[in-house]
Amino acid sequence: MNTLEEILKAWETDSQIDPNKLDKSSVDTSLLHAKYLQFLSLSKIRLNNSYMSQKLLLKDKWLYYNGKMSKEELQSKGWNPDPFNGLKILKGEMDYYYNSDPELQESDSRIQYLKTMVETLQEIVDNIKWRHQTIGNIIKWKMFEAGI
């Protein structure tokens, strides 16, 4: 599972509890927990790696926008040697350039996506932790309906 969409689709199926097979649903709980805990762990690692990549990108962009990058580095990255197209920029205006930089925006977008994935997976794992409560409530309801 690499995407949030795939995880949500899988959870849509995995979250179902068959009221006629509560024993199987109860047994499957540990398997579901292991499955989604693995997804959560891997997503947290991907998020952390994205943070580290963004820090390196920010350093490079700082060097780029402050004119401290060599021509060779600029050529290897395919960046324009004059990021401001001849304009004189004040320090207070630098945030506009950082915030509108396509590579930094893509990095931010990737981080936000992974954060959403981690939060979603955390919710799923929490739901699985309490699945026994739901199964117990179904059993109690069936007992109530049966007059027991």
DSSP file (Angstrom, degrees, kcal/mol; ACC not computed):
  #  RESIDUE AA STRUCTURE BP1 BP2  ACC     N-H-->O    O-->H-N    N-H-->O    O-->H-N    TCO  KAPPA ALPHA  PHI   PSI    X-CA   Y-CA   Z-CA
    1    1 A M              0   0    0      0, 0.0     3,-0.0     0, 0.0     0, 0.0   0.000 360.0 360.0 360.0 112.7    0.0    0.0    0.0
    2    2 A N        +     0   0    0      1,-0.0     2,-0.3    41,-0.0     3,-0.0   0.655 360.0  56.2-108.9 -20.5    1.7    3.1   -1.2
    3    3 A T  S  > S-     0   0    0      1,-0.1     4,-2.0   114,-0.0     5,-0.1  -0.796  75.0-125.4-118.5 158.2   -1.1    5.6   -1.4
    4    4 A L  H  > S+     0   0    0     -2,-0.3     4,-2.7     1,-0.2     5,-0.2   0.878 112.8  57.1 -62.1 -38.7   -3.7    7.0    0.9
    5    5 A E  H  > S+     0   0    0      1,-0.2     4,-2.1     2,-0.2    -1,-0.2   0.902 106.8  48.0 -61.3 -42.5   -6.4    6.0   -1.6
    6    6 A E  H  > S+     0   0    0      2,-0.2     4,-2.4     1,-0.2    -1,-0.2   0.895 112.0  49.8 -65.2 -40.4   -5.2    2.3   -1.5
    7    7 A I  H  X S+     0   0    0     -4,-2.0     4,-2.6     2,-0.2    -2,-0.2   0.930 111.4  48.0 -65.1 -44.9   -5.2    2.3    2.3
    8    8 A L  H  X S+     0   0    0     -4,-2.7     4,-1.9     1,-0.2    -2,-0.2   0.883 111.7  50.4 -64.4 -37.7   -8.7    3.8    2.5
    9    9 A K  H  X S+     0   0    0     -4,-2.1     4,-1.1    -5,-0.2    -1,-0.2   0.919 112.3  46.6 -65.7 -43.4  -10.0    1.3    0.0
   10   10 A A  H  X S+     0   0    0     -4,-2.4     4,-3.1     1,-0.2     3,-0.4   0.903 111.8  51.2 -64.4 -41.1   -8.5   -1.6    1.9
   11   11 A W  H  X S+     0   0    0     -4,-2.6     4,-2.5     1,-0.2    -1,-0.2   0.846 100.7  62.7 -66.4 -33.1   -9.8   -0.2    5.2
   12   12 A E  H  < S+     0   0    0     -4,-1.9    -1,-0.2    -5,-0.2    -2,-0.2   0.891 114.5  33.9 -57.7 -39.0  -13.3    0.0    3.7
   13   13 A T  H >< S+     0   0    0     -4,-1.1     3,-1.3    -3,-0.4    -2,-0.2   0.910 119.2  50.0 -80.0 -47.4  -13.2   -3.8    3.3
   14   14 A D  H 3< S+     0   0    0     -4,-3.1    -2,-0.2     1,-0.3    -3,-0.2   0.752 101.3  63.1 -67.5 -24.4  -11.2   -4.6    6.4
   15   15 A S  T 3< S+     0   0    0     -4,-2.5    -1,-0.3    -5,-0.2     2,-0.1   0.628  78.2 109.9 -77.9 -11.5  -13.3   -2.6    8.8
   16   16 A Q    <   -     0   0    0     -3,-1.3     2,-0.5    -4,-0.2    -3,-0.0  -0.420  52.3-161.5 -68.4 135.1  -16.4   -4.7    8.1
   17   17 A I        -     0   0    0     -2,-0.1     5,-0.1   117,-0.0    -2,-0.1  -0.974  12.5-142.5-117.7 116.8  -17.6   -6.9   11.0
   18   18 A D    >   -     0   0    0     -2,-0.5     3,-2.0     3,-0.3     7,-0.2  -0.692   5.3-152.6 -79.1 114.4  -19.9   -9.8    9.9
   19   19 A P  T 3  S+     0   0    0      0, 0.0     3,-0.4     0, 0.0    -1,-0.2   0.681  95.4  54.0 -63.7 -15.2  -22.4  -10.1   12.8
   20   20 A N  T 3  S+     0   0    0      1,-0.2     3,-0.1     2,-0.1    -2,-0.1   0.511 112.7  42.0 -94.2  -5.8  -22.8  -13.8   11.9
   21   21 A K    <>  +     0   0    0     -3,-2.0     4,-2.2     1,-0.1    -3,-0.3  -0.364  65.1 144.6-134.2  53.9  -19.1  -14.5   12.2
   22   22 A L  H  > S+     0   0    0     -3,-0.4     4,-2.3     1,-0.2     5,-0.2   0.820  71.5  58.9 -65.7 -31.3  -18.0  -12.6   15.3
   23   23 A D  H  > S+     0   0    0      2,-0.2     4,-2.1     1,-0.2    -1,-0.2   0.926 108.5  44.4 -63.8 -43.3  -15.5  -15.3   16.3
   24   24 A K  H  > S+     0   0    0      2,-0.2     4,-2.6     1,-0.2    -2,-0.2   0.907 112.4  52.6 -66.4 -41.4  -13.7  -14.9   12.9
   25   25 A S  H  X S+     0   0    0     -4,-2.2     4,-0.6    -7,-0.2    -2,-0.2   0.888 109.8  49.5 -60.8 -38.4  -13.8  -11.0   13.2
   26   26 A S  H >< S+     0   0    0     -4,-2.3     3,-0.7     1,-0.2     4,-0.5   0.912 112.2  46.6 -67.0 -42.6  -12.3  -11.3   16.7
   27   27 A V  H >X S+     0   0    0     -4,-2.1     3,-0.7     1,-0.2     4,-0.6   0.875 108.2  56.9 -66.7 -37.1   -9.5  -13.5   15.5
   28   28 A D  H 3X S+     0   0    0     -4,-2.6     4,-2.6     1,-0.2    -1,-0.2   0.648  85.6  84.5 -69.5 -14.5   -8.8  -11.3   12.5
   29   29 A T  H <X S+     0   0    0     -3,-0.7     4,-2.5    -4,-0.6    -1,-0.2   0.908  89.1  47.5 -57.5 -45.7   -8.3   -8.3   14.8
   30   30 A S  H <> S+     0   0    0     -3,-0.7     4,-2.2    -4,-0.5    -1,-0.2   0.866 111.6  51.4 -67.0 -34.1   -4.6   -9.1   15.5
   31   31 A L  H  X S+     0   0    0     -4,-0.6     4,-2.3     2,-0.2    -1,-0.2   0.911 111.5  47.1 -67.3 -41.7   -4.0   -9.7   11.8
   32   32 A L  H  X S+     0   0    0     -4,-2.6     4,-2.7     2,-0.2     5,-0.3   0.906 110.6  52.6 -64.7 -40.7   -5.5   -6.3   10.9
   33   33 A H  H  X S+     0   0    0     -4,-2.5     4,-2.3    -5,-0.2     5,-0.2   0.933 110.7  46.9 -60.6 -45.7   -3.5   -4.6   13.7
   34   34 A A  H  X S+     0   0    0     -4,-2.2     4,-1.8     2,-0.2    -1,-0.2   0.905 112.7  50.6 -62.6 -41.8   -0.3   -6.1   12.3
   35   35 A K  H  X S+     0   0    0     -4,-2.3     4,-1.7     1,-0.2    -2,-0.2   0.949 116.8  37.5 -61.9 -51.4   -1.2   -5.0    8.7
   36   36 A Y  H  X S+     0   0    0     -4,-2.7     4,-2.4     1,-0.2    -1,-0.2   0.777 111.9  58.2 -78.8 -25.0   -2.0   -1.4    9.5
   37   37 A L  H  X S+     0   0    0     -4,-2.3     4,-2.6    -5,-0.3    -1,-0.2   0.880 106.2  50.8 -67.4 -36.9    0.7   -1.0   12.1
   38   38 A Q  H  X S+     0   0    0     -4,-1.8     4,-2.5    -5,-0.2     5,-0.2   0.934 110.9  47.9 -63.6 -45.6    3.2   -2.0    9.4
   39   39 A F  H  X S+     0   0    0     -4,-1.7     4,-2.2     1,-0.2    -2,-0.2   0.911 112.7  49.9 -59.8 -42.2    1.7    0.7    7.0
   40   40 A L  H  X S+     0   0    0     -4,-2.4     4,-2.3     2,-0.2    -2,-0.2   0.931 111.1  48.0 -63.4 -46.3    1.8    3.2    9.8
   41   41 A S  H  X S+     0   0    0     -4,-2.6     4,-1.9     1,-0.2    -2,-0.2   0.926 113.4  46.8 -61.5 -46.0    5.4    2.5   10.7
   42   42 A L  H  X S+     0   0    0     -4,-2.5     4,-2.3     1,-0.2    -1,-0.2   0.872 111.6  51.8 -65.6 -36.3    6.5    2.7    7.0
   43   43 A S  H  X S+     0   0    0     -4,-2.2     4,-2.5    -5,-0.2    -1,-0.2   0.877 107.2  52.5 -68.1 -37.1    4.6    5.9    6.5
   44   44 A K  H  X S+     0   0    0     -4,-2.3     4,-2.4     2,-0.2    -1,-0.2   0.893 110.1  48.9 -64.2 -38.7    6.2    7.5    9.5
   45   45 A I  H  X S+     0   0    0     -4,-1.9     4,-2.5     2,-0.2    -2,-0.2   0.917 111.1  49.5 -66.5 -42.8    9.6    6.6    8.1
   46   46 A R  H  X S+     0   0    0     -4,-2.3     4,-2.1     2,-0.2    -2,-0.2   0.899 111.0  50.5 -62.3 -40.2    8.7    8.1    4.7
   47   47 A L  H  X S+     0   0    0     -4,-2.5     4,-2.1     2,-0.2    -2,-0.2   0.930 110.5  48.5 -63.4 -45.3    7.5   11.2    6.4
   48   48 A N  H  X S+     0   0    0     -4,-2.4     4,-2.1     1,-0.2    -2,-0.2   0.908 110.7  51.0 -61.8 -42.0   10.7   11.6    8.3
   49   49 A N  H  X S+     0   0    0     -4,-2.5     4,-2.5     1,-0.2    -1,-0.2   0.875 108.4  52.7 -62.7 -36.8   12.7   11.0    5.1
   50   50 A S  H  X S+     0   0    0     -4,-2.1     4,-2.3     2,-0.2    -1,-0.2   0.887 107.1  51.9 -66.6 -38.6   10.7   13.7    3.4
   51   51 A Y  H  X S+     0   0    0     -4,-2.1     4,-2.0     2,-0.2    -2,-0.2   0.927 111.2  47.5 -60.9 -44.1   11.5   16.1    6.3
   52   52 A M  H  X S+     0   0    0     -4,-2.1     4,-1.8     1,-0.2    -2,-0.2   0.908 111.8  49.6 -65.4 -41.9   15.2   15.4    5.9
   53   53 A S  H  X S+     0   0    0     -4,-2.5     4,-2.4     1,-0.2    -1,-0.2   0.890 109.5  52.6 -63.0 -39.0   15.0   15.9    2.1
   54   54 A Q  H  X S+     0   0    0     -4,-2.3     4,-3.0     1,-0.2    -1,-0.2   0.887 105.2  54.4 -66.1 -37.3   13.2   19.1    2.5
   55   55 A K  H  X S+     0   0    0     -4,-2.0     4,-1.9     2,-0.2    -1,-0.2   0.912 110.2  46.6 -62.0 -41.2   15.9   20.4    4.9
   56   56 A L  H  X S+     0   0    0     -4,-1.8     4,-2.3     2,-0.2    -2,-0.2   0.905 112.9  49.7 -65.9 -41.0   18.6   19.7    2.2
   57   57 A L  H  X S+     0   0    0     -4,-2.4     4,-2.8     1,-0.2    -2,-0.2   0.908 109.0  52.2 -63.8 -42.1   16.4   21.4   -0.4
   58   58 A L  H  X S+     0   0    0     -4,-3.0     4,-2.4     2,-0.2    -1,-0.2   0.892 108.7  50.6 -61.1 -39.9   15.9   24.4    1.8
   59   59 A K  H  X S+     0   0    0     -4,-1.9     4,-2.4     2,-0.2    -1,-0.2   0.934 112.4  46.7 -62.9 -45.5   19.7   24.7    2.3
   60   60 A D  H  X S+     0   0    0     -4,-2.3     4,-2.5     1,-0.2    -2,-0.2   0.901 112.7  49.4 -63.5 -40.7   20.2   24.5   -1.5
   61   61 A K  H  X S+     0   0    0     -4,-2.8     4,-3.2     2,-0.2     5,-0.2   0.871 108.7  53.1 -67.9 -35.5   17.5   27.1   -2.2
   62   62 A W  H  X S+     0   0    0     -4,-2.4     4,-1.7     2,-0.2     6,-0.2   0.948 111.6  45.6 -61.8 -47.9   19.0   29.4    0.4
   63   63 A L  H  <>S+     0   0    0     -4,-2.4     5,-2.8     2,-0.2     6,-0.6   0.908 115.0  49.4 -60.0 -41.8   22.3   29.2   -1.3
   64   64 A Y  H ><5S+     0   0    0     -4,-2.5     3,-1.4     1,-0.2     5,-0.2   0.955 113.3  42.9 -62.9 -53.4   20.6   29.7   -4.7
   65   65 A Y  H 3<5S+     0   0    0     -4,-3.2    -1,-0.2     1,-0.3    -2,-0.2   0.717 114.4  51.6 -71.4 -19.7   18.6   32.7   -3.7
   66   66 A N  T 3<5S-     0   0    0     -4,-1.7    -1,-0.3    -5,-0.2    -2,-0.2   0.320 112.9-116.4 -98.4   8.3   21.5   34.3   -1.9
   67   67 A G  T < 5S+     0   0    0     -3,-1.4    -3,-0.2    -4,-0.2    -2,-0.1   0.773  80.8 120.6  69.5  27.5   23.8   33.9   -4.8
   68   68 A K      < +     0   0    0     -5,-2.8     2,-0.4    -6,-0.2    -4,-0.2   0.234  43.1 100.6-107.4  12.4   26.2   31.6   -3.0
   69   69 A M  S    S-     0   0    0     -6,-0.6    -9,-0.0    -5,-0.2     0, 0.0  -0.821  72.5-120.1-103.2 138.2   25.9   28.6   -5.4
   70   70 A S     >  -     0   0    0     -2,-0.4     4,-2.3     1,-0.1     5,-0.2  -0.265  22.9-113.3 -71.6 160.9   28.6   27.9   -8.0
   71   71 A K  H  > S+     0   0    0      1,-0.2     4,-2.6     2,-0.2     5,-0.2   0.868 117.8  55.5 -61.3 -36.9   27.8   27.9  -11.7
   72   72 A E  H  > S+     0   0    0      2,-0.2     4,-2.5     1,-0.2    -1,-0.2   0.917 108.5  46.8 -63.4 -43.1   28.6   24.1  -11.8
   73   73 A E  H  > S+     0   0    0      2,-0.2     4,-1.7     1,-0.2    -2,-0.2   0.908 112.1  50.7 -65.3 -41.1   26.1   23.4   -9.0
   74   74 A L  H  X>S+     0   0    0     -4,-2.3     5,-2.2     1,-0.2     4,-1.1   0.921 112.3  46.9 -61.4 -43.9   23.5   25.6  -10.8
   75   75 A Q  H  <5S+     0   0    0     -4,-2.6     3,-0.3     1,-0.2    -2,-0.2   0.903 109.5  53.1 -66.1 -40.6   24.0   23.8  -14.0
   76   76 A S  H  <5S+     0   0    0     -4,-2.5    -1,-0.2     1,-0.2    -2,-0.2   0.828 115.5  41.1 -65.4 -29.7   23.9   20.3  -12.4
   77   77 A K  H  <5S-     0   0    0     -4,-1.7    -1,-0.2    -5,-0.2    -2,-0.2   0.585 108.6-125.0 -91.4 -12.0   20.5   21.2  -10.8
   78   78 A G  T  <5 +     0   0    0     -4,-1.1     2,-0.3    -3,-0.3    -3,-0.2   0.796  56.9 152.0  73.3  28.7   19.2   23.0  -13.9
   79   79 A W      < -     0   0    0     -5,-2.2    -1,-0.2    -6,-0.2    -2,-0.1  -0.681  52.9-103.7 -95.8 147.6   18.5   26.2  -12.1
   80   80 A N        -     0   0    0     -2,-0.3    -1,-0.1     1,-0.1     5,-0.0  -0.462  24.2-134.7 -64.9 131.1   18.5   29.6  -13.7
   81   81 A P  S    S+     0   0    0      0, 0.0    -1,-0.1     0, 0.0   -12,-0.1   0.756 100.1  47.8 -62.9 -22.6   21.7   31.5  -12.7
   82   82 A D    >   -     0   0    0      1,-0.1     3,-1.3     2,-0.0    -2,-0.1  -0.841  66.4-179.4-119.7  94.1   19.6   34.6  -11.9
   83   83 A P  T 3  S+     0   0    0      0, 0.0    -1,-0.1     0, 0.0   -18,-0.1   0.698  83.2  48.0 -67.1 -17.5   16.6   33.6   -9.8
   84   84 A F  T >  S-     0   0    0      3,-0.1     3,-1.6   -19,-0.0   -19,-0.0   0.352 103.9-124.8-106.2   4.6   15.2   37.2   -9.7
   85   85 A N  T <  S-     0   0    0     -3,-1.3     3,-0.1     1,-0.3    -3,-0.0   0.890  77.1 -46.5  51.9  45.0   15.5   38.0  -13.4
   86   86 A G  T 3  S+     0   0    0      1,-0.3    -1,-0.3     0, 0.0     2,-0.2   0.383 105.6 132.5  84.8  -3.3   17.6   41.1  -12.8
   87   87 A L    <   -     0   0    0     -3,-1.6     2,-0.6     1,-0.0    -1,-0.3  -0.496  58.3-124.1 -80.4 150.4   15.5   42.5  -10.0
   88   88 A K        -     0   0    0     -2,-0.2     2,-0.4    -3,-0.1    -1,-0.0  -0.852  31.7-160.7 -92.5 125.3   17.0   43.8   -6.7
   89   89 A I        -     0   0    0     -2,-0.6     2,-0.2     2,-0.0     5,-0.0  -0.893   8.8-139.1-114.2 136.5   15.3   41.9   -3.8
   90   90 A L    >   -     0   0    0     -2,-0.4     3,-1.5     1,-0.1     4,-0.5  -0.551  28.0-112.8 -86.1 156.9   15.2   42.9   -0.2
   91   91 A K  G >  S+     0   0    0      1,-0.3     3,-1.3    -2,-0.2     4,-0.4   0.869 117.0  58.7 -56.8 -37.6   15.7   40.4    2.6
   92   92 A G  G 3  S+     0   0    0      1,-0.3     3,-0.3     2,-0.1    -1,-0.3   0.679 102.7  54.2 -67.4 -17.0   12.1   40.9    3.7
   93   93 A E  G X> S+     0   0    0     -3,-1.5     3,-1.0     1,-0.2     4,-0.9   0.508  81.3  90.7 -93.6  -6.2   10.9   39.9    0.3
   94   94 A M  H X> S+     0   0    0     -3,-1.3     4,-2.3    -4,-0.5     3,-0.6   0.838  75.9  65.0 -61.2 -34.4   12.8   36.5    0.2
   95   95 A D  H 3> S+     0   0    0     -4,-0.4     4,-3.1    -3,-0.3    -1,-0.3   0.846  95.0  59.6 -59.4 -33.0    9.8   34.6    1.7
   96   96 A Y  H <> S+     0   0    0     -3,-1.0     4,-1.2     1,-0.2    -1,-0.2   0.898 108.8  44.0 -61.1 -39.0    7.8   35.4   -1.4
   97   97 A Y  H <X S+     0   0    0     -4,-0.9     4,-0.6    -3,-0.6    -2,-0.2   0.897 114.7  47.7 -74.4 -40.5   10.4   33.6   -3.5
   98   98 A Y  H >< S+     0   0    0     -4,-2.3     3,-0.9     1,-0.2    -2,-0.2   0.940 113.7  48.2 -62.7 -46.0   10.7   30.6   -1.0
   99   99 A N  H 3< S+     0   0    0     -4,-3.1    -1,-0.2     1,-0.2    -2,-0.2   0.767 115.6  43.8 -68.8 -25.3    6.9   30.3   -0.8
  100  100 A S  H 3< S+     0   0    0     -4,-1.2    -1,-0.2    -5,-0.2    -2,-0.2   0.413  81.6 119.3-100.3   2.4    6.4   30.4   -4.5
  101  101 A D    <X  -     0   0    0     -3,-0.9     4,-2.5    -4,-0.6     5,-0.2  -0.544  59.8-144.5 -70.1 123.7    9.3   28.1   -5.4
  102  102 A P  H  > S+     0   0    0      0, 0.0     4,-2.4     0, 0.0     5,-0.2   0.863  97.2  50.4 -59.9 -38.0    7.8   25.0   -7.3
  103  103 A E  H  > S+     0   0    0      2,-0.2     4,-2.0     1,-0.2     5,-0.1   0.902 112.5  46.1 -69.3 -39.3   10.3   22.5   -5.8
  104  104 A L  H  > S+     0   0    0      2,-0.2     4,-2.6     1,-0.2    -1,-0.2   0.878 112.4  51.5 -68.8 -37.1    9.7   23.7   -2.2
  105  105 A Q  H  X S+     0   0    0     -4,-2.5     4,-2.6     2,-0.2    -2,-0.2   0.908 109.7  49.6 -64.5 -41.1    5.9   23.7   -2.8
  106  106 A E  H  X S+     0   0    0     -4,-2.4     4,-2.3     2,-0.2    -2,-0.2   0.901 111.0  49.8 -63.7 -40.7    6.1   20.1   -4.1
  107  107 A S  H  X S+     0   0    0     -4,-2.0     4,-2.2     2,-0.2    -2,-0.2   0.923 112.0  47.7 -63.3 -45.1    8.2   19.1   -1.0
  108  108 A D  H  X S+     0   0    0     -4,-2.6     4,-2.6     1,-0.2    -2,-0.2   0.907 111.2  51.4 -61.5 -42.1    5.6   20.8    1.3
  109  109 A S  H  X S+     0   0    0     -4,-2.6     4,-2.3     1,-0.2    -2,-0.2   0.907 109.2  49.8 -62.7 -42.7    2.8   19.0   -0.6
  110  110 A R  H  X S+     0   0    0     -4,-2.3     4,-2.3     2,-0.2    -1,-0.2   0.900 111.6  49.3 -63.0 -41.5    4.5   15.6   -0.2
  111  111 A I  H  X S+     0   0    0     -4,-2.2     4,-2.5     2,-0.2    -2,-0.2   0.917 111.0  49.1 -65.3 -43.2    5.0   16.2    3.5
  112  112 A Q  H  X S+     0   0    0     -4,-2.6     4,-2.3     2,-0.2    -2,-0.2   0.898 110.9  51.0 -63.2 -39.8    1.3   17.2    4.0
  113  113 A Y  H  X S+     0   0    0     -4,-2.3     4,-2.2     2,-0.2    -2,-0.2   0.932 111.9  46.2 -61.8 -46.8    0.2   14.1    2.1
  114  114 A L  H  X S+     0   0    0     -4,-2.3     4,-2.6     2,-0.2    -2,-0.2   0.864 110.1  54.1 -67.4 -35.3    2.4   11.9    4.3
  115  115 A K  H  X S+     0   0    0     -4,-2.5     4,-2.7     2,-0.2    -1,-0.2   0.927 109.4  48.3 -61.7 -43.9    1.1   13.6    7.4
  116  116 A T  H  X S+     0   0    0     -4,-2.3     4,-2.5     1,-0.2    -2,-0.2   0.894 111.3  50.7 -62.8 -39.9   -2.4   12.9    6.4
  117  117 A M  H  X S+     0   0    0     -4,-2.2     4,-2.6     2,-0.2    -2,-0.2   0.923 111.4  47.4 -63.9 -44.5   -1.5    9.3    5.7
  118  118 A V  H  X S+     0   0    0     -4,-2.6     4,-2.4     2,-0.2    -2,-0.2   0.924 113.0  48.6 -63.2 -44.6    0.1    8.9    9.1
  119  119 A E  H  X S+     0   0    0     -4,-2.7     4,-2.0     2,-0.2    -2,-0.2   0.909 112.8  48.3 -62.3 -42.3   -2.9   10.5   10.8
  120  120 A T  H  X S+     0   0    0     -4,-2.5     4,-2.2     1,-0.2    -2,-0.2   0.927 112.5  47.9 -63.6 -45.8   -5.3    8.3    8.9
  121  121 A L  H  X S+     0   0    0     -4,-2.6     4,-2.8     1,-0.2    -1,-0.2   0.866 108.8  54.3 -64.7 -35.7   -3.4    5.2    9.7
  122  122 A Q  H  X S+     0   0    0     -4,-2.4     4,-2.4     2,-0.2    -1,-0.2   0.911 108.8  49.1 -63.6 -40.9   -3.2    6.2   13.4
  123  123 A E  H  X S+     0   0    0     -4,-2.0     4,-2.3     2,-0.2    -2,-0.2   0.903 111.7  49.1 -63.0 -41.9   -7.0    6.5   13.4
  124  124 A I  H  X S+     0   0    0     -4,-2.2     4,-2.4     2,-0.2    -2,-0.2   0.932 111.5  48.1 -64.3 -45.9   -7.3    3.1   11.8
  125  125 A V  H  X S+     0   0    0     -4,-2.8     4,-2.2     1,-0.2    -2,-0.2   0.904 111.8  50.5 -62.4 -40.9   -4.9    1.5   14.3
  126  126 A D  H  X S+     0   0    0     -4,-2.4     4,-1.2     2,-0.2    -1,-0.2   0.899 109.8  50.8 -62.9 -40.0   -6.8    3.1   17.2
  127  127 A N  H  < S+     0   0    0     -4,-2.3     3,-0.4     1,-0.2    -2,-0.2   0.907 109.7  49.9 -63.0 -42.0  -10.1    1.8   15.8
  128  128 A I  H >< S+     0   0    0     -4,-2.4     3,-1.4     1,-0.2     4,-0.4   0.875 103.7  60.0 -65.1 -37.1   -8.6   -1.7   15.6
  129  129 A K  H 3< S+     0   0    0     -4,-2.2     3,-0.3     1,-0.3    -1,-0.2   0.844 112.2  39.4 -58.4 -33.2   -7.4   -1.5   19.2
  130  130 A W  T >X S+     0   0    0     -4,-1.2     4,-1.3    -3,-0.4     3,-0.9   0.264  83.4 105.7-101.7  11.2  -11.0   -1.0   20.3
  131  131 A R  H <> S+     0   0    0     -3,-1.4     4,-2.6     1,-0.3     5,-0.2   0.845  73.3  62.1 -59.8 -35.3  -12.5   -3.5   17.8
  132  132 A H  H 3> S+     0   0    0     -4,-0.4     4,-2.6    -3,-0.3    -1,-0.3   0.852 100.5  54.6 -60.9 -33.1  -13.1   -6.0   20.7
  133  133 A Q  H <> S+     0   0    0     -3,-0.9     4,-2.5     2,-0.2    -1,-0.2   0.922 108.5  48.0 -63.4 -45.0  -15.4   -3.4   22.3
  134  134 A T  H  X S+     0   0    0     -4,-1.3     4,-2.1     2,-0.2    -2,-0.2   0.925 112.9  47.5 -62.8 -45.2  -17.5   -3.2   19.1
  135  135 A I  H  X S+     0   0    0     -4,-2.6     4,-2.3     1,-0.2    -1,-0.2   0.917 111.8  50.9 -62.9 -42.6  -17.7   -7.0   18.8
  136  136 A G  H  X S+     0   0    0     -4,-2.6     4,-2.5     1,-0.2    -2,-0.2   0.890 109.2  51.2 -60.8 -40.0  -18.6   -7.2   22.5
  137  137 A N  H  X S+     0   0    0     -4,-2.5     4,-2.3     2,-0.2    -1,-0.2   0.878 108.5  51.3 -66.0 -37.4  -21.4   -4.6   22.0
  138  138 A I  H  X S+     0   0    0     -4,-2.1     4,-2.5     2,-0.2    -2,-0.2   0.923 110.8  48.9 -63.9 -43.4  -22.7   -6.6   19.0
  139  139 A I  H  X S+     0   0    0     -4,-2.3     4,-2.3     1,-0.2    -2,-0.2   0.928 111.1  49.3 -62.2 -45.5  -22.8   -9.7   21.2
  140  140 A K  H  X S+     0   0    0     -4,-2.5     4,-2.4     1,-0.2    -1,-0.2   0.894 111.0  50.4 -61.1 -40.2  -24.6   -7.9   24.0
  141  141 A W  H  X S+     0   0    0     -4,-2.3     4,-2.8     2,-0.2    -1,-0.2   0.913 109.7  49.8 -65.0 -42.7  -27.2   -6.5   21.6
  142  142 A K  H  X S+     0   0    0     -4,-2.5     4,-1.9     1,-0.2    -2,-0.2   0.890 111.1  50.2 -62.6 -38.8  -27.8  -10.0   20.1
  143  143 A M  H  X>S+     0   0    0     -4,-2.3     5,-2.9     2,-0.2     4,-0.6   0.907 110.7  49.6 -65.2 -41.2  -28.3  -11.3   23.7
  144  144 A F  H ><5S+     0   0    0     -4,-2.4     3,-1.1     1,-0.2    -2,-0.2   0.926 110.8  49.1 -62.8 -44.9  -30.7   -8.4   24.4
  145  145 A E  H 3<5S+     0   0    0     -4,-2.8    -1,-0.2     1,-0.3    -2,-0.2   0.843 110.4  51.3 -63.0 -32.8  -32.7   -9.2   21.3
  146  146 A A  H 3<5S-     0   0    0     -4,-1.9    -1,-0.3    -5,-0.2    -2,-0.2   0.549 116.0-116.4 -80.9  -7.2  -32.8  -12.8   22.2
  147  147 A G  T <<5       0   0    0     -3,-1.1    -3,-0.2    -4,-0.6    -2,-0.1   0.750 360.0 360.0  79.3  24.1  -34.1  -12.0   25.7
  148  148 A I      <       0   0    0     -5,-2.9    -4,-0.2    -6,-0.2    -5,-0.1   0.426 360.0 360.0 -95.7 360.0  -31.1  -13.3   27.5
